[in-house]
């Protein structure tokens, strides 16, 4: 999910912006153009996958365009509205022991059977880089619900529908009203992509050994740190099903991730209970805690969260702050 990290770096004016987005990212971003709509401040477009929202920012970076008035034409809060953090049940168990326990549970599951020519994936997500018609939204949390249909040849069609704006207090809602009620009306858009490029090893079946899985997760990343590992798992879970064997390999890969911690049980943003594991990283440019939540019975990824934990740079948030989440439905 490197695209969002590039966007957040571009929004942080205190950081070096000379680094250009790589060509592969641009191709993915620009391959899914957003339909032209009247300019109005009403819906979020901020995804970590083939981000429609990223097109505005990434294109501006790539071609040297000057983007002005990033906060829109109406006043925005001094600090961006962010989601409430999840509640974690603290535990002194070691992450390796809990991951191995889940892996052994998954080893006993029967092999998956083919469901036909297509697969369907649904996620609900939000990030600090949420944009509506090219304008950054800071006055509300506006999640998006994305439905993707993936065909046997790897081609995809997707639809994204924005959800109701969310607030933690009446004061936040009042600030949103005064900022133009951004995202009040739902917005839907869709796109598609062609068959998968099988010369790219990322489109191959993922390995079933921890060693092979570890190498596969690093494909497409310039570095192979703990933050990148968590980011890669979250990104590849967006439109890929993992067999029980592959899930076991993934869980055992995480056991050896430097700096991994076990945060205990939690309920994700869809009220599903899972086991949460985190790493602290500066991947993306700022000190961030990356968290993956797994179903302890099946080993499937339930959710991914990023929390900014230190100096926010030029990002106008109060830390610690959730700056992105994806819930895999």
The 8 nearest C-alpha neighbors of each residue, nearest first, counted from 0:
[[1, 47, 234, 2, 230, 48, 3, 231],
 [0, 2, 4, 3, 5, 47, 230, 283],
 [1, 3, 5, 4, 0, 47, 6, 24],
 [4, 2, 6, 47, 5, 1, 7, 0],
 [3, 5, 283, 7, 1, 6, 2, 8],
 [6, 4, 8, 2, 3, 7, 9, 1],
 [7, 5, 3, 9, 8, 4, 10, 2],
 [8, 6, 10, 4, 9, 5, 3, 11],
 [7, 9, 5, 11, 6, 10, 4, 284],
 [8, 10, 6, 7, 11, 5, 16, 12],
 [9, 11, 7, 8, 12, 6, 314, 313],
 [12, 10, 313, 8, 314, 9, 13, 14],
 [11, 13, 14, 313, 10, 9, 312, 15],
 [14, 12, 11, 313, 312, 15, 314, 16],
 [13, 15, 12, 11, 16, 8, 312, 9],
 [16, 14, 17, 13, 18, 12, 8, 9],
 [15, 17, 18, 14, 9, 8, 19, 12],
 [16, 18, 15, 19, 60, 14, 9, 20],
 [19, 17, 16, 20, 15, 21, 60, 5],
 [18, 20, 17, 21, 61, 60, 16, 57],
 [21, 19, 22, 24, 18, 25, 61, 57],
 [22, 20, 24, 23, 19, 25, 26, 18],
 [21, 23, 25, 24, 26, 20, 27, 19],
 [24, 22, 26, 25, 21, 27, 20, 28],
 [25, 23, 27, 26, 22, 21, 28, 20],
 [26, 24, 28, 22, 27, 23, 29, 21],
 [25, 27, 23, 29, 24, 28, 30, 22],
 [28, 26, 24, 30, 25, 29, 49, 23],
 [27, 29, 25, 49, 26, 54, 30, 50],
 [28, 30, 26, 31, 27, 25, 32, 54],
 [29, 31, 27, 28, 26, 32, 192, 25],
 [32, 30, 29, 190, 28, 51, 33, 191],
 [33, 31, 29, 30, 34, 51, 54, 190],
 [32, 34, 51, 35, 31, 188, 190, 189],
 [35, 33, 36, 32, 188, 189, 190, 31],
 [36, 34, 33, 37, 38, 32, 132, 188],
 [35, 37, 34, 38, 132, 39, 33, 188],
 [38, 36, 39, 35, 132, 40, 34, 41],
 [39, 37, 132, 36, 40, 133, 131, 35],
 [38, 40, 41, 37, 132, 131, 36, 181],
 [41, 39, 181, 131, 42, 182, 132, 38],
 [182, 40, 42, 181, 131, 39, 183, 184],
 [43, 41, 182, 131, 186, 161, 40, 44],
 [42, 44, 131, 130, 129, 141, 45, 161],
 [45, 43, 52, 130, 129, 131, 51, 46],
 [46, 44, 129, 52, 128, 130, 126, 50],
 [45, 47, 50, 48, 44, 52, 3, 49],
 [46, 48, 0, 3, 2, 50, 49, 45],
 [47, 49, 50, 46, 0, 234, 2, 237],
 [50, 48, 28, 27, 51, 47, 46, 31],
 [51, 49, 46, 53, 52, 48, 28, 47],
 [50, 52, 53, 54, 33, 44, 31, 49],
 [53, 51, 44, 45, 50, 54, 130, 55],
 [52, 54, 50, 56, 51, 55, 57, 28],
 [53, 55, 57, 52, 51, 28, 58, 56],
 [56, 54, 58, 53, 57, 59, 133, 52],
 [55, 57, 59, 53, 58, 54, 60, 6],
 [58, 56, 60, 54, 59, 53, 55, 61],
 [59, 57, 61, 55, 60, 56, 54, 62],
 [58, 60, 64, 56, 57, 62, 61, 63],
 [61, 59, 57, 63, 58, 62, 56, 64],
 [62, 60, 58, 59, 63, 57, 19, 20],
 [61, 63, 59, 64, 60, 58, 57, 65],
 [64, 62, 60, 59, 61, 65, 58, 66],
 [65, 63, 59, 62, 66, 60, 58, 61],
 [64, 66, 67, 63, 59, 60, 62, 68],
 [67, 65, 64, 69, 68, 59, 56, 55],
 [68, 66, 69, 65, 70, 71, 64, 134],
 [67, 69, 70, 71, 66, 72, 134, 135],
 [70, 68, 67, 71, 134, 135, 66, 133],
 [71, 69, 135, 68, 134, 75, 72, 136],
 [72, 70, 68, 134, 69, 73, 135, 74],
 [71, 73, 74, 70, 68, 69, 178, 134],
 [72, 74, 178, 71, 75, 179, 70, 177],
 [75, 73, 178, 76, 72, 177, 71, 70],
 [74, 76, 178, 138, 77, 73, 137, 70],
 [77, 75, 78, 138, 79, 174, 74, 137],
 [76, 78, 75, 79, 315, 316, 137, 74],
 [79, 77, 315, 316, 76, 80, 317, 137],
 [78, 80, 137, 316, 315, 138, 81, 76],
 [79, 81, 139, 138, 137, 140, 78, 82],
 [80, 82, 140, 321, 79, 320, 83, 322],
 [83, 81, 321, 84, 140, 80, 167, 166],
 [82, 84, 85, 81, 321, 167, 320, 166],
 [85, 83, 321, 82, 86, 320, 306, 81],
 [84, 86, 87, 83, 267, 265, 266, 268],
 [87, 85, 265, 84, 88, 266, 264, 267],
 [86, 88, 265, 264, 263, 89, 262, 85],
 [89, 87, 263, 264, 265, 90, 86, 262],
 [88, 90, 263, 262, 87, 91, 264, 261],
 [91, 89, 263, 92, 88, 262, 261, 264],
 [90, 92, 93, 89, 261, 263, 262, 94],
 [93, 91, 90, 94, 96, 97, 261, 263],
 [92, 94, 96, 95, 91, 261, 97, 260],
 [95, 93, 261, 97, 96, 260, 98, 92],
 [94, 96, 254, 98, 93, 97, 99, 255],
 [97, 95, 99, 93, 94, 98, 100, 92],
 [96, 98, 100, 94, 99, 95, 101, 93],
 [99, 97, 101, 95, 100, 96, 250, 94],
 [100, 98, 102, 96, 101, 97, 95, 103],
 [99, 101, 97, 103, 98, 102, 96, 104],
 [100, 102, 104, 98, 99, 103, 295, 105],
 [103, 101, 99, 247, 105, 104, 100, 98],
 [102, 104, 106, 100, 105, 101, 99, 107],
 [103, 105, 101, 102, 106, 107, 296, 100],
 [104, 106, 102, 107, 108, 103, 297, 243],
 [107, 105, 103, 104, 108, 102, 243, 247],
 [106, 108, 105, 104, 109, 103, 243, 102],
 [107, 109, 105, 106, 110, 243, 104, 297],
 [110, 108, 111, 107, 243, 106, 105, 112],
 [111, 109, 243, 112, 108, 242, 244, 107],
 [112, 110, 242, 109, 113, 243, 108, 114],
 [111, 113, 114, 110, 109, 115, 242, 243],
 [112, 114, 115, 111, 116, 117, 118, 110],
 [113, 115, 112, 116, 117, 118, 111, 119],
 [116, 114, 113, 117, 118, 151, 112, 150],
 [115, 117, 151, 150, 114, 118, 113, 149],
 [118, 116, 150, 149, 115, 151, 148, 119],
 [117, 119, 149, 148, 150, 120, 116, 114],
 [118, 120, 148, 147, 149, 117, 121, 146],
 [119, 121, 147, 146, 238, 148, 118, 122],
 [120, 122, 146, 328, 145, 327, 147, 119],
 [123, 121, 327, 328, 145, 326, 144, 124],
 [122, 124, 144, 326, 143, 325, 145, 142],
 [123, 125, 325, 142, 143, 324, 326, 122],
 [124, 126, 142, 324, 323, 143, 141, 325],
 [127, 125, 323, 128, 322, 129, 45, 324],
 [126, 128, 322, 129, 323, 125, 81, 137],
 [127, 129, 126, 45, 130, 7, 135, 6],
 [130, 128, 45, 43, 44, 127, 126, 136],
 [129, 131, 135, 43, 44, 134, 136, 133],
 [132, 130, 42, 43, 134, 133, 40, 41],
 [133, 131, 134, 38, 130, 39, 40, 42],
 [132, 134, 131, 130, 55, 135, 52, 69],
 [135, 133, 130, 131, 71, 132, 69, 70],
 [134, 136, 130, 70, 129, 69, 137, 128],
 [135, 137, 130, 129, 138, 134, 131, 139],
 [138, 136, 79, 80, 139, 135, 75, 76],
 [137, 139, 175, 80, 136, 75, 76, 79],
 [140, 138, 80, 137, 164, 165, 141, 166],
 [139, 141, 165, 164, 81, 142, 80, 82],
 [142, 140, 164, 139, 43, 162, 165, 163],
 [143, 141, 125, 124, 162, 161, 140, 123],
 [144, 142, 161, 124, 123, 162, 160, 145],
 [143, 145, 123, 160, 159, 122, 161, 124],
 [144, 146, 159, 122, 121, 158, 143, 123],
 [147, 145, 121, 158, 157, 120, 159, 144],
 [148, 146, 157, 120, 119, 156, 149, 121],
 [149, 147, 119, 156, 155, 118, 157, 120],
 [150, 148, 155, 118, 117, 154, 153, 147],
 [151, 149, 117, 153, 154, 152, 116, 155],
 [150, 152, 116, 153, 117, 149, 154, 118],
 [153, 151, 194, 150, 154, 195, 149, 193],
 [154, 152, 195, 194, 150, 151, 149, 155],
 [153, 155, 194, 193, 150, 192, 152, 149],
 [156, 154, 149, 192, 191, 148, 150, 153],
 [155, 157, 191, 148, 147, 190, 192, 149],
 [158, 156, 147, 189, 190, 146, 191, 148],
 [157, 159, 189, 146, 145, 188, 147, 190],
 [160, 158, 145, 188, 187, 144, 189, 146],
 [159, 161, 187, 144, 143, 186, 162, 145],
 [160, 162, 143, 185, 186, 142, 144, 42],
 [163, 161, 142, 143, 141, 185, 164, 160],
 [162, 164, 141, 165, 161, 183, 142, 185],
 [165, 163, 141, 140, 139, 162, 182, 183],
 [164, 166, 140, 139, 141, 163, 167, 82],
 [167, 165, 168, 171, 172, 139, 140, 164],
 [168, 166, 171, 165, 83, 169, 82, 172],
 [169, 167, 170, 171, 166, 172, 173, 165],
 [168, 170, 172, 171, 173, 167, 166, 174],
 [171, 169, 173, 168, 172, 174, 167, 166],
 [170, 172, 174, 168, 173, 169, 166, 175],
 [171, 173, 175, 169, 174, 170, 166, 176],
 [172, 174, 176, 170, 175, 171, 169, 177],
 [173, 175, 171, 177, 172, 176, 178, 170],
 [176, 174, 172, 178, 138, 180, 173, 177],
 [177, 175, 180, 173, 178, 174, 179, 172],
 [176, 178, 174, 175, 179, 173, 180, 74],
 [179, 177, 175, 74, 176, 73, 75, 180],
 [178, 180, 181, 177, 176, 73, 175, 40],
 [181, 179, 176, 175, 183, 178, 182, 177],
 [180, 182, 41, 40, 179, 183, 42, 175],
 [41, 183, 181, 42, 184, 180, 164, 40],
 [182, 184, 180, 181, 41, 185, 164, 163],
 [183, 185, 182, 41, 186, 42, 181, 163],
 [186, 184, 161, 162, 183, 182, 42, 187],
 [185, 187, 161, 160, 42, 184, 188, 41],
 [188, 186, 160, 159, 161, 185, 189, 158],
 [187, 189, 159, 158, 160, 186, 34, 190],
 [190, 188, 158, 157, 159, 187, 191, 156],
 [191, 189, 157, 31, 156, 158, 188, 192],
 [190, 192, 156, 155, 157, 31, 193, 189],
 [193, 191, 155, 154, 156, 194, 30, 190],
 [192, 194, 154, 195, 155, 191, 153, 152],
 [193, 195, 154, 153, 152, 196, 192, 155],
 [196, 194, 153, 197, 154, 152, 193, 202],
 [197, 195, 198, 199, 194, 202, 153, 200],
 [196, 198, 199, 195, 202, 200, 203, 201],
 [197, 199, 196, 200, 202, 201, 203, 195],
 [200, 198, 197, 201, 196, 202, 203, 195],
 [201, 199, 203, 202, 198, 197, 218, 215],
 [200, 202, 199, 203, 218, 215, 205, 219],
 [203, 201, 200, 199, 197, 195, 204, 196],
 [204, 202, 200, 201, 205, 197, 199, 198],
 [205, 203, 206, 202, 201, 200, 241, 207],
 [204, 206, 203, 212, 207, 245, 215, 201],
 [207, 205, 212, 211, 208, 245, 204, 215],
 [206, 208, 245, 248, 244, 212, 205, 209],
 [207, 209, 248, 211, 210, 206, 212, 245],
 [210, 208, 248, 252, 212, 211, 251, 213],
 [211, 209, 213, 208, 212, 214, 252, 248],
 [210, 212, 208, 206, 214, 213, 209, 215],
 [211, 213, 215, 209, 206, 214, 210, 208],
 [212, 214, 210, 216, 211, 215, 209, 252],
 [215, 213, 211, 217, 212, 216, 210, 218],
 [214, 216, 212, 217, 218, 213, 211, 205],
 [215, 217, 213, 214, 218, 231, 212, 228],
 [216, 218, 214, 215, 220, 223, 219, 213],
 [219, 217, 215, 220, 216, 201, 214, 200],
 [218, 220, 217, 221, 201, 216, 23, 222],
 [221, 219, 222, 217, 218, 223, 227, 1],
 [222, 220, 219, 223, 217, 218, 227, 224],
 [221, 223, 220, 224, 227, 217, 219, 282],
 [224, 222, 217, 227, 220, 228, 225, 221],
 [223, 225, 227, 226, 222, 228, 282, 257],
 [224, 226, 228, 227, 256, 257, 229, 278],
 [227, 225, 229, 280, 228, 224, 282, 230],
 [226, 228, 230, 224, 225, 229, 223, 231],
 [229, 227, 225, 231, 226, 230, 232, 216],
 [230, 228, 232, 226, 231, 227, 233, 225],
 [229, 231, 227, 233, 228, 232, 0, 226],
 [230, 232, 234, 228, 233, 229, 216, 227],
 [233, 231, 229, 235, 234, 230, 236, 228],
 [232, 234, 230, 236, 231, 235, 303, 229],
 [235, 233, 0, 231, 236, 232, 237, 230],
 [236, 234, 237, 232, 233, 231, 239, 238],
 [235, 237, 239, 233, 234, 238, 232, 240],
 [238, 236, 235, 234, 239, 233, 120, 48],
 [239, 237, 236, 120, 235, 240, 147, 149],
 [240, 238, 236, 237, 235, 241, 120, 118],
 [241, 239, 242, 236, 238, 118, 237, 120],
 [240, 242, 245, 246, 239, 243, 244, 205],
 [241, 243, 245, 244, 246, 111, 240, 110],
 [242, 244, 246, 245, 105, 247, 110, 241],
 [245, 243, 247, 242, 246, 207, 248, 106],
 [244, 246, 207, 248, 242, 247, 243, 241],
 [247, 245, 249, 243, 248, 244, 241, 298],
 [246, 248, 102, 250, 244, 245, 249, 251],
 [249, 247, 209, 208, 245, 251, 246, 207],
 [248, 250, 246, 252, 247, 251, 245, 212],
 [251, 249, 247, 253, 252, 248, 98, 246],
 [250, 252, 254, 248, 253, 249, 209, 247],
 [251, 253, 209, 249, 250, 254, 255, 213],
 [252, 254, 256, 250, 251, 255, 249, 98],
 [255, 253, 95, 251, 252, 256, 98, 250],
 [254, 256, 253, 252, 257, 251, 95, 259],
 [255, 257, 253, 254, 259, 225, 258, 252],
 [258, 256, 259, 255, 225, 278, 224, 254],
 [257, 259, 278, 256, 260, 279, 225, 277],
 [258, 260, 278, 277, 257, 256, 276, 94],
 [261, 259, 277, 276, 94, 262, 278, 258],
 [260, 262, 276, 94, 263, 275, 93, 277],
 [263, 261, 275, 276, 89, 87, 260, 90],
 [264, 262, 88, 89, 90, 275, 261, 274],
 [263, 265, 274, 88, 273, 87, 275, 272],
 [266, 264, 87, 272, 273, 86, 88, 267],
 [267, 265, 272, 270, 271, 273, 268, 264],
 [266, 268, 270, 269, 271, 265, 272, 302],
 [267, 269, 270, 266, 326, 271, 85, 302],
 [268, 270, 267, 271, 326, 266, 328, 272],
 [271, 269, 266, 267, 268, 272, 265, 273],
 [272, 270, 266, 267, 269, 273, 268, 301],
 [273, 271, 266, 265, 270, 267, 264, 294],
 [272, 274, 294, 293, 264, 265, 292, 295],
 [273, 275, 264, 293, 292, 263, 295, 265],
 [276, 274, 292, 262, 263, 291, 264, 261],
 [275, 277, 261, 291, 290, 262, 260, 292],
 [278, 276, 290, 260, 289, 259, 288, 291],
 [277, 279, 259, 289, 288, 258, 260, 280],
 [278, 280, 288, 287, 289, 277, 226, 286],
 [279, 281, 226, 282, 287, 286, 288, 278],
 [280, 282, 286, 285, 284, 283, 287, 279],
 [283, 281, 280, 284, 226, 227, 285, 287],
 [282, 284, 4, 281, 285, 8, 5, 7],
 [283, 285, 281, 282, 8, 286, 4, 14],
 [284, 286, 281, 287, 283, 311, 282, 307],
 [287, 285, 281, 309, 308, 280, 307, 284],
 [286, 288, 307, 280, 306, 308, 279, 281],
 [287, 289, 279, 306, 305, 278, 280, 307],
 [290, 288, 305, 277, 278, 304, 287, 279],
 [291, 289, 277, 304, 276, 303, 305, 288],
 [292, 290, 303, 276, 275, 302, 277, 293],
 [291, 293, 275, 302, 274, 301, 273, 300],
 [294, 292, 300, 273, 274, 301, 299, 298],
 [293, 295, 273, 298, 299, 296, 297, 301],
 [294, 296, 101, 298, 293, 297, 273, 274],
 [297, 295, 294, 298, 104, 105, 101, 299],
 [296, 298, 299, 105, 294, 295, 104, 243],
 [299, 297, 294, 295, 293, 296, 246, 105],
 [300, 298, 294, 297, 293, 301, 246, 295],
 [299, 301, 293, 302, 292, 294, 298, 327],
 [302, 300, 327, 293, 292, 326, 299, 294],
 [303, 301, 326, 292, 325, 327, 300, 291],
 [302, 304, 291, 325, 324, 290, 233, 292],
 [305, 303, 324, 290, 323, 289, 325, 306],
 [304, 306, 289, 323, 288, 322, 321, 324],
 [307, 305, 321, 288, 320, 287, 322, 308],
 [306, 308, 287, 320, 319, 286, 318, 309],
 [307, 309, 319, 287, 318, 286, 306, 288],
 [310, 308, 286, 311, 307, 318, 319, 287],
 [309, 311, 312, 308, 286, 285, 318, 307],
 [312, 310, 314, 309, 313, 316, 285, 318],
 [311, 313, 310, 314, 13, 11, 14, 285],
 [312, 314, 11, 13, 12, 315, 311, 10],
 [315, 313, 311, 11, 312, 316, 10, 12],
 [314, 316, 78, 79, 313, 77, 317, 311],
 [317, 315, 78, 79, 314, 318, 311, 320],
 [316, 318, 320, 319, 78, 315, 311, 79],
 [319, 317, 320, 308, 307, 316, 309, 311],
 [318, 320, 308, 307, 317, 306, 309, 321],
 [321, 319, 318, 307, 306, 322, 317, 81],
 [320, 322, 306, 305, 323, 82, 81, 84],
 [321, 323, 127, 126, 306, 305, 320, 307],
 [324, 322, 126, 305, 125, 304, 321, 127],
 [323, 325, 304, 124, 303, 125, 305, 126],
 [326, 324, 124, 303, 302, 123, 327, 304],
 [325, 327, 302, 123, 122, 124, 301, 328],
 [328, 326, 122, 301, 302, 121, 325, 123],
 [327, 121, 122, 326, 301, 123, 120, 269]]
